[in-house]
Amino acid sequence: MKNHHILFSTLATLLLIVHFVKLEETEIAEEGHCDGDEPCFFDDIDDEEDASVPVTLRKDGDEKQNGEYPVFDHLSRLDGVKVGDVLKKVVNGKTYELHTRSLKPLLFEIPNAITEDEILHIRERAKFFTDGLIQSEARGGLTPMDNFKPSKKKGKGLGPAADFVNWDLDENKIIDLNEVQLFCRNYNFLYFDEKEIIEMFKRVEITEFDDGKITPEEFETLNTLGIEDYLNIVMREHPKHRQRTSDQVWLPMSEEYDVVLSNLRNRFGEIFKIPQRVLLGSEHMQIVRYKPGGHYHAHHDTETHKATNKPCCHHTSTATIKQHGRCRLCRFMTIMFYLEKPEEGGETAFPAADNITYSDAV
């Protein structure tokens, strides 16, 4: 199931993200352990691969529910009706308004969904937990391992950079600054300004562009292999140009760990009618900090519809998650809270929202 439920929730607009996931309909084995909250695993198995096999809550898990949490028999999806529609939900005596901002993906905005006290509490917990935040990675369980290593050699490139026609877009037999910028954008998704283009040629020791253009004759000896290496390194390591630049930390939401976080999770579980056995199997709360220049490029939050024979990453071991193709991100809903209000920036955009020309297959 794709991640259709996306909640965009604001109060004071560091970023907090909660992913609700769909548990498999399997019973817990006798040797498995599960405390009723967070992912569950098998015990007493020597083989590391088998030990990472997830187990889920028992089918009779509803009998062990917190008596204050309502019973929802199945996973459901709210109806956004139309863009601009407002759906009201009452939880613990407070009314929350769900404003429909998009139908595909289904996107709600909920004003005043989190209190100032809860924001302060989350910020303090993020500072305390594991000595603060660490660098984020833009990688799902099915994302191929990045084995790129620069060649450190000069010569003809092995990819698109090796062909003059890929640079000379206006076919005038001259490669100018604008065409260099377009090449970097079209093939490596790098938006270089003039200063960065000059820096690239300097770092790769290319002098053919000193006069601001490259001719077909000059291109014959151009170090396009060095350009390819440089662009690949920048898109992986440069804070401005890499896929994701942020810091993060994960906070458990079990009641035993933190009552405030547990109550927050329950609140949205009720709003979206999430069965408690699914709610308790959700991922930890992710706290993300974006400094000036920080970003996360367009991406999908879930891989549930891909490789359905793979286990969910949050129900496996750390060793499994670090390997390619061993698990998948299983997310039914993403909830986002904004913990700060910057003077500018900090927005989350949904570039394909309600775009009839967009297809997941493209």
N, C-alpha and C positions, 0 to 999 in steps of 0.2 A: 504494500500500500504506500502510495506516495505521500509526502508530507504536504497535505492540503491545508491543514490547520496551521496558520501562522498568526500569532497574536502580537500586535505591535502596541505595547502599553507604555504610557507616559505619565509621569508626574513631574518630578524635577528632571528635566532632561538636561570614568569607569562604567560599563555596560554589563548587565546581568542577563544570562541566557539560561533557560530551562528547557530541556528536551524531554517530552513525553514519548514513550515507546510502546510498541505492541508486543506483549509476551507471547511465546509460542504456547499452544494448547497441549503441553506435555506435563506428566506428573513427576513430582520429585522422587528420585530414587532413594532407597533406604540409606545408602551411604552418602547421600547429599546433605548439605547443610544450608539452611536458609532461616534467617531470623525474622522473616516477615517484612524486611525492608532491604532495599538495595539488591544488586545482582547476587545470584546464588551459584555455588559451585559444588562439584563432587569432592568428597574427602577420601583420604587413604588410598589414593591411586598413584602408583610409582611413575608411570609413564606421563611425561609432562604434557604431551599432546592430549591424552585422554583426560588429564586433570583439568584441562581448560574447557571441557565441554560444559555448557551451561545447564543448569536445572532451574525450573521455575516454581512459583508458588503452587501448592496443591490446588486442585479444582474446588476443593471444599474450603479454600482460603477465606471465602466471604464469612464463614462462621467465626473467624478470628478477627473480624473487622473491629476497628474502633467504633464503639456504639454511637458516637456522635457524627460519624461520617455516613451519609446516605448510601443506600444500596443501588447500584446501577448494574443491571444484568448484562449489558453488552456495550461494546465500544460504539459510539455514535458520532455523527457529524452535525454540527449546527447548520442551520440554513441562513446564509447571509442575505437572502431575498434579493436585494439589489444594492448597488453602490449608493451610500448615503442613508441607508436604512439604519435604525437604531433598535437594538434588542436589549431589553432590561432583564437582569438577573439579580435575585435577592439571595445573599449569603450572610448568615449570622446577623440578620436584621438590617444589613446595608445593601442599598441598590447600586448595582454597577451597570453602566451603559456601554454596550458593545456597538461601536460605530463601524459599519461595513465600509472598508476602503477599497476592496478588490474582491472579485469572485473567483478569479483564476490567476494566482492561487487565492484561496479564501483568506482574507486578511482583515482582522479587526483591530481597532484602536480603542483602548479603554482608559479614559481620563481618570486620574486619581485612583489608580488600581493598587498603589502601594503607598504606605505612609512615610513621612519624613523619619520617624523613629526606626522603621524597618530599613530604610536606606542607610542610616547611620550604623545600625547593627551589622548590616551586610558588609559595609566598608571596613569596619573594625575586624570582623571575622576574616576578611580577605587579607588584611595586613598580618594577622596573627598566624594564619594557617600556613604551614611549610615555609615560614620566613618570607612570605610575600609572593609576588607574581613572577612567572617565568615566560620566556618567549613562546608565542603561539606557533602552531604548525598548521598549514593549509593542506590537510591530508585526511582522507577517509580510509576505511579498511580496504577498499578495492582500488585505491590509488596506486599505480605502479611505483615501485621503488625508483628513486632517482639515482642512477649510477653514472651520471655525467662526470667526466674528468677532462679538464682542458688539456689539449695536446702540447701546448707550449712550443709549437712549431710554426713556421711560416710557409705560405704556399697557397695553393688553390683549395677553396673550401669544398666541403662534402655535401652541402645542402643548397638551398635557394640562393645563398650569397654568391655562389660560383658562377651564376648566369647573369650576364649583362642585362638581358631583357627584364629581369625581375626588379632591376633598379630604374631603368630608363622608361618610366611610365608614359611619358609623352612622345617617346620614340623619336627624339631629335638628336640622338647619338651623343648626348651629354647627360651626365649624372650631376644634378645640382643639390644644394642643401635640402630643399624641400623634398626631393626624391629620396635622399638618404633618410630623412625623418619618416617618410611614408614606408620605406622598407622596414625600418625598425619597428614601426607600429604594426604593419600588416603581417609580418612573419614572427615577431617575438613579443607583440603586445607591449612594446616599450614606447612611451611618449617622451622622446628626447627633445629638449630645446636646443638652440644653436650652440650654446656653451657646452652642453653635454656631447653634441656631435663632434665638436673640436677636440674635446677631452678624449673621446674614443679613438680618434685618428692618432692623437698624440701618444696614447698608451700602447697602441698597436704598432707604432712607429711607421705610420703611413704618411708620406710626404706628397703623394699624388694629388691630394685635395688642398694643398697650400694656396692655390689660386681660386678656390671655391668651386671647382668642377673637376670631373673625371671623364676623360675621353675613352673610346674603345681601345685605343692603343695603350693607354695607361692602365686600363683595366686588366689587360693580359698579364701583367706582372703584379697586380694588386694582391696584397696579403688578405684574401677573403677568408682563409682558414683562421687567421688571427681575429678577424671581425666576428666570425661565428663563435669562437671561444669567448670573446669579450661579452657579446650579447647574452650568451648562455650564463655566464658568471653573474652579470648584472641582474638578470631576471630572477636569479636564485638567492643572491646575497645582498643586493643593495636595498637599504631600508625603504627607499621611495618606490622602487620598481618591483620588488618581490611580491608574490601573490598575496601574502598576508604579513602585515607588520603590526604587531600588538603584543601585549603581555597578558597572561591569564593565570587563574588558579581555579581548582575545582573544590567545592564545598559539599560534603554530605548533607542530606536533608532529612535524615531519620530523626524521629522524636527524641531518641536517646542522645543524639549528638547536639541537636539545636532545636528547641521548641519553636522559636520564631520562624526558622526556615521551614520546619515541618508544617506549621500553620499556614504559611504562605503557599506552600505546595497544595495543601488541602483546599484552600480557597479557590484556586484555579481548577482543581480537580472537580469541585462542585459546579463551578460556572460552566465547564465544558462536559459535564456528566461523564467523567472518567472513572471506570470501575476501580475500586481501591487496589485490587490485585495488579492492575496495570500501573496505577499511580505509584505504588511502592517499588515497582521495578524500573522507574525512570532513571535517567542519568543523574549524576551529581549536578549541582548548580555551578554554572561556569561564569566566573567573573572576568571580564575582559577590560583592559585599559588601552586606550588609543591616545598616544601622545601626538603632538603636532606632526603631521605627515603620515600618521598611522592610517591603515586602511585594511580592508578585506575585499578583494575583487569579487565580481559576481560568481555565485556558486550555488550548488544544490545542498541542502542540509541533510538529505537522506539518500541512502542507497538501497532502500527496502525493495524497490522494484527490480533491482539487478541481482543476479546470482542468488536466487532464492534458496539455494541449498546451503548457503553459508550461514554460520551462526551470527548472532548480533554481537558487535564488538564489545558493548558494555557488559556482556555476559561471558566474556572470555578473560584470559590472563593478559598481563602486560606484554609478555613475550609473544603472544599471538597477535596482538594489535600492531606490534612493531614489524610484523612480516606482511608482505604483500599478498593479497588474495585469500587470506585465512578467515576474514570476517567482514561484515558489512555494517554500515551505520543504519540503525533501525529507528527512525524517528517519525512519529505520527503528528507531532505538533511542536512548534518552537514558540517559546514565550520570551519576550524581550522587555526588560525594564531599563530605563535610563536613570543612572544614579547621579548625574551631573547635568548642569545646563551651561555648556560652553557658549561664549559670545558668538561664535560662528563655527560651522562644521559639525561633525558628529552625527549627521543624518544616516539613516538606513534607507537605501533605495531598492525598489523592486522593479528592475528594468523591463521584465517581461509581463508584468501584471496587466491583465485584461487586454493583452496585445493579440489581436486575432491573427496576425501574421506570424506569430511565434509558434514553434513546435519543438517539443523535447527531442524530437528525432534529428533536428538540425544541429 
